[in-house]
């Protein structure tokens, strides 16, 4: 199975750091919208594709723009929500990494499928959980992915989350491996 991780397009929370990193519920910028549209050429979709999306507005917008007019399956999953990489103390987390609760997603994006998970994960995400806890949920997530029985699976997520999964899968990664906006990385399970 091939998983293609895609970092979301440029979000408004990245425009004037560090202050803008305290913006919650950031949307895509105009450049981010253009980057999401470019994904149509880079990774053309069919109705057989599955996209797994982090529960943030910028990742959901990226996936919806990319998949516009294609009736592929779109899942929102808290196990690909923002994660600091490398992991820092919880008090160092940014407001931009707060996730949308599944009830908000159902209201704002009724066509998306929310994946069932614990209330704690849907409330807090995986951003500041311990490495040990992350490894447990990452293992469960990769098993779930395999059960989807797809040759290629797309995941729209965040730079730190993508590096955390790459590290979990045995790669040696650093902050230098962060993807550019709408950048991609392929792993094989």
N, C-alpha and C positions, 0 to 999 in steps of 0.2 A: 504494500500500500504506500502511495506517495501522498505526503501532506505538503501543501504549499501554504506557508505562512505569509501573510501580506500585512504590512503595517498600514494603518489607516492613512488617509490623505491629510494634508496640513490642517491642523486644528487651530482655532483662534487662541487657544491657551499657549501656543508656542511663539506668539508674535513679539512679546516683550518680557522674556523671563528675567529675573525669577518672579516678578510680581504676577505676571499672567498665569503662572502655574497654580495660583490660588483660585483661579476661575473654575467654578464647578459647572458641569453640564455644557462643556464647550462644543460648539458646532464646527463644521468645516468652513474654512475660508474659501474665497473664490478660487484660489490656487488649488486648495484641497478638492474642490468640486471637479476641477479640470483633471487633477491626478486620478480621481475615481473614474472619470469618464475614459481616461487613457487605459484603464485596466481592461476595458472591452476589447481593445486591440491586443494587449499583451496576453490576456487570458480569456479568450472567447468562451462563453458559457453556453450550455444547452439545458434543456429541461430536465436532464438526468443528473445534473450537478447538485452537490450539497455544499452550502457555505455555512460555516459556524462563525458566529459573530460575538465579540465581546459586548457586554451590556453598557456601552457608553454611546452617547449620541453621535460622536464623530465616527465610530466604527460602524454603527448602524447606517448612517448616511453614506459612508463609503460603499458598503455592500449594496444598499438599495440603488444607488446611482449605477454601480457596475452591473447589477442584475436587472436593471430596468427593461421591461418588455420581454424578459425571459422567465418562464415559470419554473425556475429551479426551487429547491427546498432551502429555506433560510431558518436556521436555528440560532437562538440567542442563548449562550451558555456562560454561566459565571466562572467556569474554570479556565476561561481564556481572557478574563478581565485583567485590568492593569496589575502589574507586579513590579516592584522595585528590583532593579538588578544593577549592582549587587544589593542584597537585602540590607536595609538600614533600620534603625529604630522606628517603631510606629509613629512617634511624634514628628518624624521627618517626612511623612507622607504628604503629598500635595493634594489640594482640593480637586484638581483636575482629574484625579484618579478615582474619585467617588463614582460608584456605578449606579445605573438606573435600576430601581426595584422592578421586579417582574410585573407588578400591578401597573406601574407607570408605562412599561413597555406595551402591555396589553391595551392600554388606553391610547397611547400615541401611535403604536404600530401594530394594529390588530392582525395584519397578515403574517406576522412573524410567529414562529413557534418557540416558546420558552421551554427550556429544559428544566425538569424538576431537580431541585437540589435543596439542601437544608436552608432554613430561613436565615441562619447565620451567614452562610456563603452568599445568599442573595442580598443580604444587608451589607456585609463587609467586604465581600470579594476575597481575592487571594493576595492582595497587595502586601500585607504585613504578616501573613502567617509564617510560622517557622519553616526552615528548610525541610525538616522532617515531615511536617504536616503537608507542605507543598508536594513532596515526593509521593505521599500517600494519594493525594487528590490527582496528581499528574498521572500516576499509574492507573487509577480508576478512569481518568479521562481517555488515556490511550486505549484502554480496553474497550470503552464505549465507542471510540472512533473505529476500531477494527470491526465491531459488530454492525456498523453501518454498511459494511461490505461494498465499499467503493474502491475503484482503482486509484482515483485521485480525489482528495478532499481538500477544500479550501478553508482557511481560517483567517479571518480579519481580526487583528489584535493590535498589540502595542509592542514597542521596541524592547522594553524590559521583559515582558511576558515571553516574547519569542526567544530571547536569549536564555531565560529561565528554563524553557522547555528544551532548548538545544543542549543546555548543560545537563538537564535531567536525562536526556538521551545519550549522554556520554561524551559530548563534545567539550573541548576546552575553549571557553568563550570569555571575552572581556567586554567592557563598555565600547571598545574599539569595533566590535562586531555589530553594533546597533545599525539597523537598517535606516535608510533615508525614507522620507515620507512616500508612501505607496510602494516601497521596495518589497522584494519577496525573497524567500529562502525556502528551499526544498529539503525535506527530510524523508527518509524511507523507514517505515515501521516493519 
